[in-house]
Amino acid sequence: MAATVTAPAAPKKPDIMYFVHSVICLAIMFGFGQLSPIEPLTPLGMNLIGVFLGVLYGWIFIDIIWPSIAGLLGLMLVGGMKPGLLLNKSFGDPIVVMMFFIFVFCATINYYGLSKFISLWFITRKAVAGKPWLFTYTFLGSIMLLGGLTSASPAAVIGWSILYGVCDVCGYKKGDGYPTMMVFGIVYAAQVGMALIPFKQAALTVMSAYETMSGTHIDYAKYMFIALVACALCSLLFLLIGKYIFRPDVSKLADLDANQLDKDQSLSLNKVQKMVLGFLFALVALLLIPAFLPGDIAVVKFLKSIGNTGICMFLVGVMCFIKVNGKPLLRFKGMVDDGVAWGIIFILAMVQPLSGAMAKPESGITPFLMTMLEPLFGSGSPLFFAVCMGLLATILTQFINNGAVGVALMPVIFSYCTNMGVGPELPVIMVVMGVHLAFLTPAASSSAALLHGNEWASTKSIWKSSPIVILLSWILMSAVVAILGSVIF
């Protein structure tokens, strides 16, 4: 029998727009600084703005990795930074190192199946049995927590797998009101939940950008309190929207036995899983202890001496030291391969040195931004400014990477707060919360892309529900930040 000969695949046509965008990115990055400075900008300031705009353009239209590398080279060539100093302030920055170890830690949580355990544990409580809307609220709350502890995309996928089980047990079919609402609601909860933890992903990227520029620190404990209240109320808000606007049939949930969803015994933890869960609690506790206990206690002195980055490194090191069946509890190389989102690492590595350089007086960027902001916010209150920053972040994040949006707004906030002599906490928190409302378009976030590709949700239903949810969520978040932020900051 003659062998089958497979014809070679036709070569793909070159992506012309990729090269066009690449040329534009580099032209902005290295050409903007050649323009005559606009007072009070200096030549250095023009070069730094060029690098910033070029990298931002690359992140939006091309990719994360190589525009970031080009931006780092731009800081060496035209940004006045020596290679040793640049590398120390980029990949060597404590925030960047901390993010790396956080990714490794979270990958371990997923590896041992604790993500699904966390979600199932909440919805199998007896208190929610026979109460469809309480069950729904608890379900969304568990996904929010899961999004905060891991990230939105895995939280959404796990949430969907549980939802499909609910539909199978209750008899819901594709296109029915409840699963259609919940496919979207799970992504909403996962995205909003990512704002819970200030030392992870977009929240850390945005806040560290401001901290690098200003030299001030945003209190993690106070931020988490505001974020927790906002997330709890957002989950309730979605419930009210579902009950009174979407109005799906929830009668089938009344007889749901949630224990039937645990088909693979995810709720039965073995000793190793319990040990890893203990490390999760330890991570959160150790990061927050310095904010609550007196500074003269030995453990607080130790934690402050190693900092948040040291705490993450310490716990990861201990988990690598512990052996289970002859192998490390945390398999470092495997967790790096599975869990580290290098795009976020490169964004942070680019943002840290650039933020500091743009804030320096010799660049002239701060007074230049204030000259532009004066007509818009000169007569407005700081609260009005914070709310506007949150709205702008919420709009832009539907089309641009949320970390990039937040970073782009930090120089504006720094300039305003420095010149007006007001605290930066409210506008920074509003931006952090706003960039997580990213699920209108596929470009808004990775979980939004998953949502638009889910066959249980139509594009029509997404565009019908997203705008009202985003608008009401922004209003609610603004109220929470304004009320609580004014009291505790």
C-alpha positions as CSV (number, residue, x, y, z in Angstrom):
1,M,0.0,0.0,0.0
2,A,1.4,3.3,-1.0
3,A,2.4,5.7,1.7
4,T,0.2,8.8,2.0
5,V,2.1,11.9,1.2
6,T,1.0,15.0,3.2
7,A,1.3,18.2,1.3
8,P,3.4,20.8,3.1
9,A,1.3,23.6,4.7
10,A,1.1,26.7,2.7
11,P,3.3,29.4,4.3
12,K,1.4,32.1,6.1
13,K,1.3,35.5,4.7
14,P,3.4,38.0,6.7
15,D,1.3,40.1,9.1
16,I,1.8,43.5,7.6
17,M,0.1,45.4,10.5
18,Y,2.4,43.7,13.0
19,F,5.4,45.3,11.3
20,V,3.6,48.6,10.9
21,H,2.7,48.7,14.6
22,S,6.3,47.7,15.5
23,V,7.8,50.6,13.4
24,I,5.3,53.1,15.0
25,C,6.2,51.8,18.5
26,L,10.0,52.2,17.9
27,A,9.4,55.6,16.2
28,I,7.5,56.9,19.2
29,M,10.0,55.4,21.7
30,F,13.1,56.9,20.1
31,G,11.8,59.7,18.0
32,F,9.5,61.6,20.4
33,G,12.5,62.9,22.3
34,Q,13.9,64.5,19.2
35,L,11.1,67.0,19.1
36,S,11.5,70.5,20.7
37,P,10.6,70.3,24.4
38,I,7.3,71.9,25.4
39,E,7.8,74.1,28.5
40,P,8.3,73.1,31.3
41,L,9.4,69.7,29.9
42,T,13.2,69.2,29.5
43,P,14.9,67.1,26.8
44,L,15.1,64.3,29.4
45,G,11.4,64.6,30.0
46,M,10.7,64.4,26.3
47,N,12.8,61.3,26.0
48,L,11.1,59.6,29.0
49,I,7.6,60.5,27.7
50,G,8.6,59.0,24.3
51,V,9.7,55.8,25.9
52,F,6.5,55.7,28.0
53,L,4.2,56.3,25.0
54,G,6.1,53.9,22.8
55,V,5.9,51.1,25.3
56,L,2.3,51.8,26.0
57,Y,1.6,51.7,22.2
58,G,3.4,48.4,22.0
59,W,1.5,46.9,24.9
60,I,-1.8,47.8,23.3
61,F,-1.2,46.8,19.7
62,I,1.7,44.3,19.6
63,D,2.7,42.4,22.7
64,I,4.1,42.7,26.2
65,I,7.5,41.2,26.1
66,W,9.6,42.7,23.3
67,P,8.2,46.3,23.6
68,S,9.1,46.1,27.3
69,I,12.6,45.0,26.4
70,A,12.9,47.8,23.9
71,G,11.6,50.2,26.5
72,L,14.4,49.1,28.9
73,L,17.0,49.6,26.2
74,G,15.4,53.0,25.5
75,L,15.9,54.0,29.2
76,M,19.6,53.1,28.8
77,L,20.1,54.9,25.4
78,V,17.9,58.0,25.8
79,G,16.6,57.9,29.3
80,G,19.8,58.7,31.1
81,M,19.9,55.4,33.1
82,K,23.1,53.3,33.4
83,P,22.7,49.6,32.8
84,G,23.6,48.5,36.3
85,L,21.2,51.0,37.9
86,L,18.4,50.1,35.4
87,L,18.6,46.4,36.0
88,N,18.7,46.9,39.8
89,K,15.5,49.0,39.5
90,S,13.7,46.7,37.1
91,F,14.2,43.0,37.4
92,G,16.0,43.5,40.7
93,D,13.2,45.6,42.2
94,P,11.7,44.0,45.3
95,I,8.2,44.3,43.9
96,V,9.1,42.5,40.7
97,V,10.8,39.7,42.7
98,M,7.8,39.5,45.1
99,M,5.4,39.1,42.1
100,F,7.5,36.3,40.8
101,F,7.3,34.4,44.0
102,I,3.6,35.1,44.4
103,F,3.0,33.5,41.0
104,V,5.0,30.4,42.1
105,F,3.0,30.2,45.3
106,C,-0.4,30.5,43.5
107,A,0.6,27.9,41.0
108,T,1.2,25.5,43.9
109,I,-2.3,26.2,45.2
110,N,-3.8,25.2,41.9
111,Y,-1.5,22.2,41.5
112,Y,-2.8,20.7,44.7
113,G,-6.5,21.3,43.7
114,L,-7.2,23.8,46.5
115,S,-8.8,26.3,44.1
116,K,-11.8,24.0,43.5
117,F,-12.0,23.1,47.2
118,I,-12.3,26.8,48.1
119,S,-15.3,27.3,45.8
120,L,-17.1,24.1,46.6
121,W,-16.7,24.5,50.3
122,F,-18.8,27.7,50.3
123,I,-21.6,26.5,48.1
124,T,-22.0,23.2,50.0
125,R,-22.9,24.8,53.3
126,K,-26.2,23.8,54.8
127,A,-27.2,27.5,55.3
128,V,-27.5,28.0,51.5
129,A,-29.5,24.8,50.7
130,G,-32.9,25.4,49.3
131,K,-32.3,29.2,49.0
132,P,-31.5,29.9,45.3
133,W,-30.4,33.5,45.7
134,L,-28.4,33.0,48.8
135,F,-26.7,30.0,47.0
136,T,-26.0,32.3,44.0
137,Y,-24.6,35.0,46.3
138,T,-22.3,32.5,48.1
139,F,-21.2,31.0,44.7
140,L,-20.2,34.4,43.4
141,G,-18.5,35.3,46.7
142,S,-16.4,32.1,46.5
143,I,-15.4,33.0,42.9
144,M,-14.4,36.5,44.1
145,L,-12.2,35.0,46.8
146,L,-10.7,32.5,44.3
147,G,-10.0,35.3,41.9
148,G,-8.2,37.2,44.6
149,L,-6.1,34.2,45.7
150,T,-5.2,33.0,42.2
151,S,-6.3,35.1,39.2
152,A,-9.4,35.7,37.2
153,S,-9.0,33.2,34.3
154,P,-8.5,30.0,36.4
155,A,-11.2,31.2,38.8
156,A,-13.6,31.6,35.9
157,V,-12.8,28.2,34.5
158,I,-13.2,26.5,37.8
159,G,-16.5,28.4,38.4
160,W,-17.8,27.4,35.0
161,S,-17.0,23.8,35.7
162,I,-19.0,23.9,38.9
163,L,-21.9,25.8,37.1
164,Y,-22.1,23.2,34.4
165,G,-22.4,20.6,37.2
166,V,-25.2,22.6,38.8
167,C,-27.0,22.8,35.4
168,D,-26.6,19.1,34.9
169,V,-28.1,18.3,38.3
170,C,-30.9,20.9,38.1
171,G,-31.8,20.4,34.4
172,Y,-30.8,23.8,33.1
173,K,-29.9,23.9,29.4
174,K,-27.8,26.1,27.2
175,G,-29.6,29.3,26.6
176,D,-31.7,29.2,29.8
177,G,-31.7,32.5,31.8
178,Y,-29.9,31.3,34.9
179,P,-26.8,29.7,33.3
180,T,-26.5,32.6,30.8
181,M,-26.5,35.1,33.7
182,M,-24.1,33.0,35.8
183,V,-21.6,32.4,33.0
184,F,-21.2,36.2,32.9
185,G,-21.5,36.6,36.6
186,I,-18.7,34.2,37.3
187,V,-16.3,36.3,35.1
188,Y,-17.6,39.4,36.8
189,A,-16.9,38.0,40.2
190,A,-13.5,36.7,39.3
191,Q,-12.4,40.0,37.8
192,V,-13.7,42.1,40.7
193,G,-12.2,39.6,43.2
194,M,-8.7,40.2,41.7
195,A,-8.9,43.6,43.3
196,L,-9.1,42.1,46.8
197,I,-5.4,41.3,47.2
198,P,-3.1,44.4,46.9
199,F,0.1,42.4,46.6
200,K,-0.9,40.5,43.4
201,Q,-1.0,41.3,39.7
202,A,-2.7,44.5,38.5
203,A,-3.2,45.9,41.9
204,L,0.4,45.5,42.8
205,T,1.5,46.8,39.4
206,V,-0.5,50.0,39.8
207,M,0.3,50.7,43.4
208,S,3.9,50.0,43.0
209,A,4.1,52.4,40.1
210,Y,2.8,55.2,42.3
211,E,4.9,54.2,45.3
212,T,8.0,54.3,43.0
213,M,7.2,57.8,41.8
214,S,6.2,59.2,45.2
215,G,8.3,57.2,47.7
216,T,5.1,56.8,49.8
217,H,3.4,53.5,50.7
218,I,-0.3,52.6,50.3
219,D,-1.4,50.8,53.5
220,Y,-2.3,47.2,52.4
221,A,-4.5,46.5,55.4
222,K,-6.7,49.6,54.9
223,Y,-6.8,48.9,51.1
224,M,-8.0,45.3,51.7
225,F,-10.7,46.5,54.1
226,I,-12.1,48.9,51.4
227,A,-11.7,46.3,48.7
228,L,-13.4,43.6,50.8
229,V,-16.5,45.8,51.4
230,A,-16.6,46.9,47.8
231,C,-16.4,43.3,46.5
232,A,-19.1,42.0,49.0
233,L,-21.4,44.8,47.9
234,C,-20.6,44.2,44.2
235,S,-21.6,40.6,44.6
236,L,-24.9,41.7,46.2
237,L,-25.4,44.3,43.5
238,F,-25.1,41.6,40.8
239,L,-27.6,39.5,42.7
240,L,-30.1,42.4,42.7
241,I,-29.5,43.1,39.0
242,G,-30.1,39.4,38.3
243,K,-33.2,39.2,40.5
244,Y,-35.0,42.4,39.4
245,I,-33.6,43.0,35.8
246,F,-32.4,39.7,34.3
247,R,-35.0,37.7,36.3
248,P,-34.0,34.1,35.4
249,D,-35.9,31.1,36.6
250,V,-34.2,29.9,39.8
251,S,-36.9,27.5,41.0
252,K,-34.9,24.5,39.9
253,L,-32.2,25.4,42.4
254,A,-34.5,25.0,45.4
255,D,-34.0,21.2,45.5
256,L,-30.3,21.2,44.6
257,D,-28.1,19.0,46.7
258,A,-24.8,20.8,46.3
259,N,-22.9,17.7,47.6
260,Q,-23.6,16.1,44.2
261,L,-21.2,18.6,42.6
262,D,-18.2,17.0,44.4
263,K,-17.9,14.1,42.0
264,D,-14.1,13.9,42.3
265,Q,-14.0,14.3,46.1
266,S,-12.4,17.7,46.0
267,L,-13.8,18.5,49.5
268,S,-11.9,15.7,51.1
269,L,-8.4,17.1,51.7
270,N,-5.5,14.9,52.4
271,K,-2.6,15.8,54.7
272,V,-0.5,17.4,52.0
273,Q,-3.4,19.6,50.8
274,K,-4.1,20.7,54.4
275,M,-0.5,21.6,54.7
276,V,-0.5,23.7,51.6
277,L,-3.8,25.4,52.7
278,G,-2.0,26.3,56.0
279,F,0.8,28.0,54.0
280,L,-1.9,30.0,52.1
281,F,-3.3,31.3,55.4
282,A,0.2,31.9,56.6
283,L,1.0,34.0,53.6
284,V,-1.9,36.3,54.0
285,A,-1.4,36.6,57.8
286,L,2.3,37.3,57.6
287,L,1.8,40.0,55.0
288,L,-0.8,41.8,57.2
289,I,0.6,41.3,60.7
290,P,3.0,44.3,60.5
291,A,0.0,46.6,59.9
292,F,-1.9,45.4,63.0
293,L,0.6,44.5,65.7
294,P,3.0,46.9,67.6
295,G,6.4,47.3,65.9
296,D,8.4,46.3,69.0
297,I,7.2,42.7,69.0
298,A,10.0,40.3,67.8
299,V,7.9,38.7,65.0
300,V,6.9,42.1,63.7
301,K,10.6,43.2,63.7
302,F,11.5,40.1,61.8
303,L,8.8,40.5,59.2
304,K,9.6,44.2,58.7
305,S,13.3,43.4,58.3
306,I,12.7,41.1,55.4
307,G,9.7,43.0,53.9
308,N,6.8,41.6,51.9
309,T,9.2,40.2,49.3
310,G,11.2,38.4,51.9
311,I,8.0,36.9,53.4
312,C,7.1,35.4,50.0
313,M,10.6,34.1,49.5
314,F,10.7,32.6,53.0
315,L,7.4,30.7,52.6
316,V,8.4,29.4,49.1
317,G,11.8,28.4,50.5
318,V,10.2,26.5,53.3
319,M,7.8,24.7,51.0
320,C,10.7,23.7,48.7
321,F,12.6,22.4,51.8
322,I,9.7,20.2,53.0
323,K,9.8,16.8,51.4
324,V,6.7,14.7,50.6
325,N,7.3,11.2,49.4
326,G,10.9,12.1,48.6
327,K,10.0,15.2,46.5
328,P,9.7,18.9,47.5
329,L,6.3,20.0,48.6
330,L,6.7,22.9,46.1
331,R,8.4,21.8,42.9
332,F,9.9,25.0,41.9
333,K,10.7,24.5,38.2
334,G,7.3,23.0,37.5
335,M,5.5,25.9,39.3
336,V,7.6,28.5,37.5
337,D,6.7,26.8,34.1
338,D,3.0,26.6,35.0
339,G,2.3,29.7,37.0
340,V,4.5,32.7,36.2
341,A,2.8,35.2,34.0
342,W,5.9,36.7,32.4
343,G,4.0,39.4,30.7
344,I,3.1,40.9,34.1
345,I,6.7,40.5,35.3
346,F,8.0,42.4,32.3
347,I,5.3,45.2,32.7
348,L,6.5,45.6,36.3
349,A,10.2,45.5,35.4
350,M,9.5,48.3,32.8
351,V,7.3,50.4,35.1
352,Q,9.5,50.5,38.2
353,P,12.5,52.4,36.7
354,L,10.4,54.4,34.3
355,S,8.0,55.6,37.1
356,G,10.9,56.8,39.2
357,A,12.6,58.6,36.4
358,M,9.4,60.4,35.3
359,A,8.8,61.7,38.8
360,K,12.2,63.4,39.1
361,P,12.2,67.2,39.0
362,E,14.8,67.3,36.2
363,S,12.4,65.8,33.7
364,G,9.8,68.6,34.1
365,I,7.0,66.0,33.7
366,T,5.2,66.8,36.9
367,P,4.7,70.5,36.4
368,F,3.8,69.9,32.7
369,L,1.0,67.5,33.8
370,M,-0.2,70.0,36.3
371,T,-0.4,72.7,33.7
372,M,-2.7,70.4,31.7
373,L,-4.8,69.3,34.7
374,E,-5.4,72.8,36.1
375,P,-8.2,73.7,33.7
376,L,-9.9,70.3,34.4
377,F,-9.5,69.8,38.1
378,G,-8.1,73.1,39.5
379,S,-11.5,74.1,40.9
380,G,-12.8,70.6,41.7
381,S,-12.5,68.7,45.0
382,P,-9.9,65.9,45.5
383,L,-12.9,63.5,45.7
384,F,-14.2,64.7,42.3
385,F,-10.7,64.0,40.9
386,A,-10.6,60.5,42.4
387,V,-14.0,59.6,41.0
388,C,-13.0,60.9,37.5
389,M,-9.8,58.9,37.6
390,G,-11.8,55.8,38.5
391,L,-14.2,56.4,35.6
392,L,-11.4,57.0,33.1
393,A,-9.7,53.7,34.3
394,T,-13.0,51.8,34.0
395,I,-13.6,53.0,30.4
396,L,-10.0,52.6,29.2
397,T,-9.6,49.1,30.6
398,Q,-12.4,47.8,28.3
399,F,-9.9,48.2,25.4
400,I,-6.4,48.2,27.0
401,N,-4.5,45.9,29.3
402,N,-5.6,46.8,32.9
403,G,-2.1,47.1,34.2
404,A,-1.1,49.4,31.4
405,V,-4.1,51.6,32.0
406,G,-3.4,51.9,35.7
407,V,0.3,52.7,35.1
408,A,-0.6,55.3,32.5
409,L,-2.7,57.2,35.1
410,M,-0.2,57.2,37.9
411,P,1.8,60.2,36.7
412,V,-1.4,62.2,36.5
413,I,-2.4,61.2,40.0
414,F,1.1,61.9,41.3
415,S,1.2,65.3,39.7
416,Y,-2.2,66.3,41.0
417,C,-1.7,65.1,44.6
418,T,1.8,66.5,44.9
419,N,0.8,70.0,43.8
420,M,-2.6,70.1,45.6
421,G,-1.1,68.7,48.8
422,V,-3.7,65.9,49.1
423,G,-3.3,62.2,49.9
424,P,-3.1,59.8,46.9
425,E,-5.0,56.9,48.4
426,L,-8.5,57.6,47.1
427,P,-7.6,58.2,43.4
428,V,-5.1,55.3,43.4
429,I,-7.7,52.9,44.9
430,M,-10.3,54.1,42.5
431,V,-8.0,53.3,39.6
432,V,-7.1,49.9,41.0
433,M,-10.8,49.0,41.5
434,G,-11.8,50.5,38.1
435,V,-9.3,48.6,36.0
436,H,-10.7,45.3,37.3
437,L,-14.1,46.0,35.7
438,A,-12.7,44.7,32.5
439,F,-15.1,42.3,30.7
440,L,-17.0,44.3,28.0
441,T,-14.8,43.4,25.1
442,P,-12.4,40.4,24.4
443,A,-9.5,42.8,24.6
444,A,-10.4,43.9,28.2
445,S,-8.8,40.9,29.9
446,S,-7.9,37.3,29.5
447,S,-11.1,36.2,31.3
448,A,-13.2,38.5,29.1
449,A,-11.7,36.8,26.1
450,L,-12.7,33.4,27.7
451,L,-16.2,34.8,28.2
452,H,-16.7,35.9,24.6
453,G,-15.5,32.5,23.5
454,N,-17.9,30.6,25.9
455,E,-20.7,28.9,23.9
456,W,-23.1,29.3,26.9
457,A,-22.9,33.1,26.5
458,S,-23.7,35.0,23.3
459,T,-22.1,38.2,22.2
460,K,-25.5,39.9,22.3
461,S,-26.2,38.9,25.9
462,I,-22.7,40.1,27.0
463,W,-23.2,43.5,25.3
464,K,-26.7,43.7,26.7
465,S,-25.7,43.0,30.3
466,S,-22.1,44.3,30.6
467,P,-22.6,48.1,30.3
468,I,-25.3,48.3,33.1
469,V,-23.2,46.1,35.4
470,I,-20.1,48.1,34.8
471,L,-21.8,51.4,35.3
472,L,-23.6,50.4,38.5
473,S,-20.4,48.7,39.8
474,W,-18.4,51.9,39.2
475,I,-21.0,54.0,41.1
476,L,-21.0,51.5,44.0
477,M,-17.2,51.4,44.2
478,S,-17.0,55.2,44.1
479,A,-19.4,55.4,47.0
480,V,-17.6,52.8,49.0
481,V,-14.1,54.4,48.4
482,A,-15.5,57.9,49.1
483,I,-17.2,57.0,52.3
484,L,-14.7,54.5,53.8
485,G,-11.6,56.1,52.3
486,S,-12.5,59.5,53.8
487,V,-12.8,57.9,57.2
488,I,-9.7,55.6,57.4
489,F,-7.2,57.6,55.5
